[in-house]
Amino acid sequence: MTLLAIHADPLRDAPSSSRTTTSGLLYLYDRVPYASAWELQRTLHEERVNDQRPDTLLLLEHDPVYTLGRSTKVAHWSGDEASLKAEGCAVYHANRGGSITYHGPGQVVGYPILRVRDHCSGPKSYMRLLEEVTIRTLAEWGIVGRRLEQLTGVWVEQESPAKIAALGVHISRGVAMHGFALNVSIDLTPFSRIIPCGLPNCRVTSMADILGDSVPMSQVKSALAKHFADVFRIEWTETTGPGFNPAQTEHAGASSTDRLRLPVES
């Protein structure tokens, strides 16, 4: 695996219109159940498609959950849903790209709901921009984030390349949803129960693991919002997003029929 310290400017493919700053909405949450966040994304996505809202970014944390993307294979997680639930994690099938990953407390998840063509030439360029946001954020803590040739996500060099941020998106009717996950102070143990992102021998790390100390989540969220605004040329209005019903929580005891299966769209 080859780490790329220098990468072609990800902003080069951005259309000229994106060089003009636009207005957007920023929603900051603490812990949000995955199912609740998915329902909110669907609502915001439909509104953005119909031009009923500007570009929107959600920054939040999830309760422990494994999500399976469109390229997930049984070999990536053994297909044993019961064993993962026994560890206290929910399991969901998502319509994003990529394979299986884990979300949990101590990880910042970003869900941008935006019209891709306003910011770049297509899906690949969009992924590079998301990586750039994360790389710039890590730099504020003195962490050198890099791209790995022919793969998505952000990596750091330790004894060997280790993944610190995962990306997985879905673009429908020109509007993106899902997004990125940056490991801040997350417990890395759950990643050992799967093949993260479907990559054999993939090591996973976190900011706290690298720095040897905890990192304030509020500061990381603020940095992500700032760099996202810079990269995508968006001026945020921070607002209170929709609330969530405390009764709508994920639990390891849910039966397979209760599990939320997100539709896979072509």
C-alpha atoms as one frame of an Amber mdcrd trajectory, in Angstrom:
protein
   0.000   0.000   0.000   1.362   3.383  -1.017   0.596   6.485   1.022   0.424
   9.661  -0.997   1.859  12.641   0.854   1.219  14.928  -2.092  -1.980  14.700
  -4.108  -3.314  16.691  -7.031  -5.344  19.662  -5.886  -8.856  18.293  -5.190
 -10.303  21.769  -5.847  -9.097  21.850  -9.446 -12.266  20.165 -10.785 -14.614
  22.485  -8.939 -16.822  24.514 -11.290 -16.301  28.254 -11.294 -19.711  28.754
  -9.682 -18.466  26.984  -6.539 -15.782  29.620  -6.057 -18.557  31.950  -4.972
 -19.520  31.429  -1.356 -23.049  30.133  -0.841 -25.160  29.842   2.290 -25.732
  26.573   4.107 -27.168  25.137   7.311 -25.075  23.410   9.973 -26.735  21.024
  12.442 -24.665  19.911  15.440 -25.830  16.950  17.519 -24.399  14.795  20.274
 -25.553  11.134  20.132 -28.162  10.212  17.527 -29.493   6.686  16.859 -28.564
   5.543  13.363 -32.168   4.951  12.320 -33.125   8.471  13.386 -30.241  10.007
  11.463 -31.210   8.005   8.377 -34.797   9.246   8.497 -33.557  12.819   8.894
 -31.210  12.406   5.929 -34.052  11.169   3.757 -36.152  14.196   4.647 -33.346
  16.685   4.080 -32.343  14.965   0.832 -35.850  15.289  -0.593 -35.976  18.939
   0.429 -32.600  19.651  -1.194 -33.631  17.872  -4.408 -36.692  20.124  -4.551
 -34.659  23.250  -3.697 -36.585  23.674  -0.455 -33.394  24.058   1.572 -29.742
  25.021   1.010 -26.770  22.670   1.352 -26.807  21.167   4.846 -24.212  19.447
   7.021 -24.993  17.209  10.010 -22.195  16.534  12.503 -22.959  13.968  15.183
 -22.031  10.761  16.979 -23.833   7.427  16.855 -24.635   4.787  19.411 -22.633
   1.598  18.678 -23.663   0.341  15.245 -22.303  -1.605  12.293 -23.425  -0.445
   8.864 -23.075  -2.535   5.716 -22.578  -0.679   2.432 -23.393  -1.868  -1.071
 -20.072  -3.693  -1.600 -20.187  -5.655   1.676 -19.476  -9.381   1.334 -20.120
 -12.078   3.918 -16.358 -12.563   4.212 -16.077  -9.003   5.525 -18.112  -9.754
   8.642 -18.956 -13.497   8.683 -22.658 -12.759   8.255 -23.214 -13.498  11.948
 -25.507 -10.661  12.911 -26.346 -12.236  16.269 -22.734 -12.159  17.465 -22.395
  -8.462  16.635 -25.642  -7.682  18.437 -24.425  -9.691  21.411 -21.627  -7.151
  21.726 -24.240  -4.410  22.160 -24.264  -3.121  18.581 -27.090  -2.574  16.127
 -26.660  -3.769  12.529 -28.014  -1.908   9.497 -27.797  -2.300   5.744 -27.198
   1.096   4.127 -27.454   2.313   0.534 -24.082   4.043   0.640 -20.995   2.915
  -1.205 -18.296   0.860   0.495 -18.314  -2.177   2.743 -18.935  -2.695   6.461
 -17.770  -0.205   9.065 -18.394   0.637  12.697 -19.734   3.837  14.252 -19.770
   4.611  17.931 -19.207   7.225  20.639 -15.974   9.119  20.121 -16.310   9.221
  16.348 -17.556  12.289  14.460 -19.871  11.382  11.599 -20.563  13.982   8.927
 -23.617  13.806   6.684 -23.481  16.475   3.953 -26.727  16.909   2.041 -25.694
  18.933  -0.994 -26.003  19.221  -4.757 -22.769  17.721  -6.047 -22.589  19.512
  -9.411 -22.455  22.863  -7.621 -19.127  21.919  -6.060 -17.252  19.499  -8.308
 -17.305  17.484 -11.512 -18.643  14.219 -10.113 -18.579  11.514  -7.423 -14.815
  10.896  -7.476 -14.017  14.579  -7.157 -16.585  14.853  -4.383 -14.868  12.089
  -2.417 -11.520  13.881  -2.797 -13.069  17.043  -1.376 -14.397  15.147   1.648
 -10.932  13.685   2.197  -9.473  17.183   1.991 -11.790  18.411   4.750 -10.605
  15.617   7.033  -6.919  16.061   6.159  -7.081  19.775   6.985  -8.862  19.030
  10.249  -6.243  16.495  11.349  -3.484  19.001  10.594  -4.781  21.256  13.370
  -3.658  18.575  15.846  -0.369  18.007  14.074  -1.544  14.753  12.469  -0.539
  14.165   8.850  -3.486  12.622   7.046  -2.843  11.115   3.637  -4.608   9.427
   0.768  -3.995   5.808  -0.144  -3.585   5.120  -3.822  -6.773   3.813  -5.507
  -8.733   3.770  -2.235 -10.993   6.242  -0.484 -10.611   7.522   3.058  -7.802
   9.140   5.016  -4.805   7.298   6.439  -1.846   7.966   8.708   1.577   6.363
   8.803   2.325   4.458  11.998   4.139   1.108  11.908   2.138   0.659   8.697
  -0.682   2.643   7.079  -3.690   2.936   9.400  -7.118   4.261   8.482  -8.381
   7.168  10.563 -11.362   8.312   8.477 -13.806   6.336   6.334 -15.985   7.635
   3.502 -19.153   6.252   1.971 -21.690   8.256   0.006 -24.820   7.880  -2.059
 -25.834  10.343  -4.760 -29.430  10.326  -5.937 -30.978  12.896  -8.294 -27.772
  14.865  -8.054 -27.854  15.275  -4.266 -25.444  13.496  -1.923 -26.153  11.854
   1.402 -24.182   9.717   3.896 -20.608  11.013   4.107 -17.551  10.557   6.321
 -16.560   9.285   9.769 -13.477  10.529  11.636 -12.145   8.491  14.556 -11.472
  10.895  17.406 -11.467   9.048  20.747 -13.480   5.999  19.717 -12.951   2.523
  21.204 -11.202   0.667  18.365 -12.057  -2.839  19.608 -15.256  -3.274  17.527
 -13.262  -2.832  14.316 -11.391  -6.055  15.144 -14.612  -8.055  14.710 -14.911
  -7.143  11.029 -12.772  -6.492   7.980 -13.133  -2.693   7.981 -14.198  -1.309
   4.607 -13.607  -4.793   3.180  -9.825  -4.288   3.223  -7.828  -7.305   4.511
  -5.231  -6.418   7.146  -6.662  -2.918   7.423  -5.451  -1.253  10.604  -7.713
   1.363  12.163  -6.551   4.185  14.406  -7.872   7.353  16.031  -6.680  10.839
  16.904  -6.470   9.880  20.586  -4.507   6.737  19.722  -1.949   8.802  17.801
  -1.711  11.676  20.276  -1.830   9.523  23.394  -4.513  11.732  24.885  -8.227
  12.431  24.555  -9.397  15.036  22.073 -12.402  17.333  22.761 -15.205  16.344
  20.394 -16.590  19.880  20.289 -13.278  21.204  18.997 -13.073  18.549  16.279
 -16.645  19.263  15.153 -15.858  22.976  14.985 -12.716  22.316  12.947 -14.586
  20.018  10.548 -17.321  22.606  10.044 -14.720  25.327   9.394 -12.714  23.321
   6.877 -15.828  21.994   5.174 -16.944  25.608   4.714 -13.527  26.541   3.267
 -13.283  23.587   0.881 -16.867  23.770  -0.367 -17.141  27.578  -0.181 -20.162
  27.541   2.113 -20.974  30.051   4.819 -22.739  28.221   7.628 -25.708  29.305
   9.626 -25.633  27.126  12.731 -29.137  26.121  13.680 -31.003  23.644  15.837
 -32.000  20.684  13.746 -35.062  18.504  14.283 -35.208  16.741  17.624 -35.310
  13.000  18.108 -37.668  10.825  20.062 -35.703   9.307  22.975 -37.846   6.187
  22.626 -36.466   5.607  19.137 -33.242   3.881  20.111 -31.235   1.009  18.755
 -30.826  -2.118  20.801 -28.912  -5.311  20.360 -31.984  -7.383  21.109 -33.914
  -6.315  18.027 -34.962  -9.239  15.881 -33.956  -9.518  12.238 -37.457  -8.474
  11.183 -37.165  -5.305  13.279 -33.873  -4.374  11.710 -33.954  -1.381   9.403
 -32.954  -2.347   5.896 -32.206   0.726   3.873 -33.187   0.408   0.207 -30.381
   0.077  -2.303 -30.891   2.477  -5.196 -29.206   2.149  -8.555
